[in-house]
Structure formats: structure tokens, C-alpha cells
Amino acid sequence: MEKPRQSWAGLWNISFGFFGIQIGFALQNANMSRVFQSLGSSLDDLPWLWAAAPLTGLLVQPVIGHISDRTWLGRLGRRRPFFLVGAVLAMIALLGMPEANALLAAALLLWLLDASLNVSMEPFRAFVGDMLRKDQLSAGYAVQTAFIGAGAVVGSIFPYLLDHFGVSNDALNGGIPDTVRYSFWAGGIALFAAVLWTVLSTSEYSPEEQRAFGEAHAETPQSVEALAERNPASALPWIAGGLLVVLAVRQWSLEKEVYLLGGLLAAYGIASILGILQARAGKPNAMLASIVGDFAAMPPLMKRLALVQFFSWSALFIMWIYTTPTVAKDFFGSTDRTSAAFQEGGNWVGVLFAVYNGVAAIAALTLLPLLSARIGKARTHMVGLLCGAAGYASFFVIKDPAWLLLSEVGVGIAWASILAMPYAILASSLPQAKLGIYMGLFNVFVVVPQLLVATVMGSIMKAFFPGEPIWTMAFAAGTLVLAAAAMSLVKVPGEA
């Protein structure tokens, strides 16, 4: 049997929940630096406070991917239970965030928000592959990207619109402005409603139907069998590397954020040892053995795309952390988080983020399909990444904040390509029964660069560019150029 072809209404319903999830991400990305600074955080502490978000994604997505591949809850299906649970928890975090009156409370709520968004988001990537034929995957991920862009526009511009309509934008007594407070509340409700739409309007293919499509689940993964042949001692260099990083922090008095990098290396080594021991003990379906085994046995195409993702998301995370302090200082002339100029700059960042997401929504449905049909998916992604690099570099030549809107056009094209092209390339080459775990593992290369930025960028800026956040845009431009160069190594089947 062949999967039924989805109509445009079907494509809409499959991905509409991502509209709400991205409202949550946009509110987080555009406002959390502002929230932290309003509650007393210094510029140097921002990367450390942000580190919880990508670390959560690193832990959550592979686990949820592994579990959802093996889940079937009758009428609720395989992926939709995770959509729903994540949406409820994310709504709670968004409703509670404006009530945070201390940095610790805000950081804990950011952790809950990011964990919940990842619980919902990871299965959505696999859901597209579950529901669509291979010849509809590009269209499916393009529609998903359009909803991501549209949701981000709504989430990013909300504080600016509320300010325009007279809601107070003042951070009184070091608190959170009402514009941000009401935006988080509205965003929480919108997120839950959008995810509920997808849960109620779609029905998943049962395990019996998947077998009829030739997509039965492999009960004994070969990757675990290969893992059982490895020596546990092969993972010791990861632990040693982590310990060396910790010692380096102590020896040279590096920033405390670098401890996280050492812990991450050591944790992967320990997880690898435990996974190898589980595989050798004859437990092929044990979660840790499956995750470690699948990570070690990634297809070659996925490995090459992983390098592209690493550089791409390094640039994005730099942008999310440092755009607000950059725009406030260099374009609105203020570093005082309690000043009207700083808050005005924060609102303008919301507009800028709305523009790049709006451009992404349009580019995903128009520019990217046109380019990929003419020059192929790989070259299209290279063009998109270079447009983003040009957008970041333009921060150094633009003086009027209004002209930063032009910069965001380039960033928006890159964002559309980053969200659509790697997943369209990847989903068509992965085994259908393991889409959840592989999409979760692919997220590792979204998260690790964010953790590196969170642990290293603060030290670099403090050592070489103290009080000059605009130089982070140069780092963002450079990493996107590296991503485009790495994309030249990706050979897409059927393309020259």
C-alpha cells in the first residue's frame, strides 16, 4: 500500500500546532534577555542564564524521540500525546514567567518552558514524516516552516503592539514591563489552542497501517548490536576531556560557564559506557543503549548535515542572546536596563525578530521551492546561509535602527532555509520507523553549538570586546559562512 496524498488542508492541520509552539519560542527568544536584565542580570551573566534552554533540549529530544517511536495510545496515537503534555506544561510556564520576581525564579521557569516546548516540538518533526509520502516531504516541511515564521511574528511583535496601544512599557522598580507580562499570558493561551487544533484535527496511522506501508518498526536495532561489540574503555577519552576542561577553568580562572562544557563531555562518556554495558548485557531495546547506538550509527548524510547545523545554530544563538544589548547600546544609546531608551530598544528587537520570521514564512513557500527546483536543495541552502551572513555583517555599516529591517531580510531567508532544507533532505533518507529518534539526535547538533556559545562566548566577549556586544554579530556572520562551506560537502541523492 501507498500512503494517501495529503491535501493542503491536511498539511495545514499536521503543522498548525507548530504555530503555537513557535509563539512560545519567539516570546522566549526575544524577551528573556530583557527579563533577565530587568531582574538585575549583568550582560556577562546572560549566556549562563540562557544555558539551561539548550541543555534541556539536548536531554529531552532524544529521549522523547526514542519513546514516541515506541508509543501507541489508541485514539491518541504515537506523537500527539507528547504534543498535548508539552503544550500544557509550556502554557503553565508562560503564564508564570511574568510573575517571576527574582533571577532564580525566571531561570527555573525558562528551564520548564524550554523543556515543555521541546517535548512538543520533537515529535512534530517526526509527525511530518509519519503522515506524508516522500514526494510531499518538502511541501510538508515548507508549510511547517511557514507556521514557524508566522508564530514567531506574532510572539515577537506582541510587546511592540501593546506599547503602541498604550500598555505600559516601563520596568517599574526593576520589574517586568506590562507589555511583556501580557504578551506571555496571551502566548500561553495561543500555544495551547494551536496544539489542541492539531491533536483534534488529525489522526495518526496505526502500527498495522504503518506495516502495510512497509514501515514496520525494527524491534532489534542493528545499531545496538554494533554497540555491543565496542569496548567500554573507548568512551574514557570523553570523560578525560571533560575533566581537563574543568581543570583548565580552575588553572586559568576561566568563566564559570565553561564548567558546563566539561560536564557535557564527561556526561557523554559516562552515557556511552552505560549504553555499551546495556548492549553487551543483551538489552537491545534499553533506551540508553538504543540512543547511544543510533547516535554512533548515524547515516553519512546525516553526519555531514550535522556539521552544517552546528555552525548554523551557533549563529542563531548568538543572535538571540546578544541582539537586545547590541541594539539598545549601539542604536538606542543605552545600557541602563531601567531606562526608557533600553526598553524602546527591546521593543524594536521584537519588531526585528518579527520581520525575519515573517520573511522566513514567505520565503519557505515561495523562494526556497523555486531555488531548489532550479539549483537543488544543497545549493539553495548555501545561498540562504550566505544571505544570513550578509544580514549580520550589515550591523556594522547601518547607523539608523530602521534600516536594520533590511538586515533582517537576509536573516529571514537564512532562517527559512535552516528550518526547511536540512529536514527535507534528511527525512527522505532516514528509515521511517526511526524518524523520532533520529530527529531527536539531529537536534543534538542544534543544541551543542548553543551550549558552546553559552559557555564560551561570554568569556570571549569579556576578554576581547568588553562592553561591546555588537562584535557578536561578526561572530554570527562568520559561523554562517562556515556553515555554507560545510554544506558544499553534502551530496543530496539525485542532485549534481
Buried (B, 14 or more C-beta within 10 A) or exposed (E): EEBEEBEEEBBBBBBBBBBBBBBBBBBBBBBBBBBBBBBEBEBBBBBBBBBBBBBBBBBBBBBBBBBBBBBBEEEBBBBBBBBBBBBBBBBBBBBBBBEBEEBEBBBBBBBBBBBBBBBBBBBBBBBBBBBBEEEBBBBBBBBBBBBBBBBBBBBBBBBBBBBEEEBBBBBEEEBBBBBBBBBBBBBBBBBBBBBBBBBEBBEBBEBEEBBBBEBEBEEEBEBBEEBBEBEBEEBEEBBEBBBBBBEBBEEEEBBEBBBBBBBBBBBBBEBBBBBBBBBBEEBBEBBBBBBBBBBBBBEEBBEBBBBBBBBBBBBBBBBBBBBBBBBBBBBBEBBEBBBEBBBBBBBBBBBBBBBBBBBBBBBBBEBBBEBBEEBBBBBBBBBBBBBBBBBBBBBEEBEEBEEBBEBBBBBBBBBBBBBBBBBBBBBBBBEBBBBBBBBBBBBBBBBBBBBBBBBBBBBBBEEEBEEEBBBBBBBBBBBBBBBBBBBEEBEBEEEE
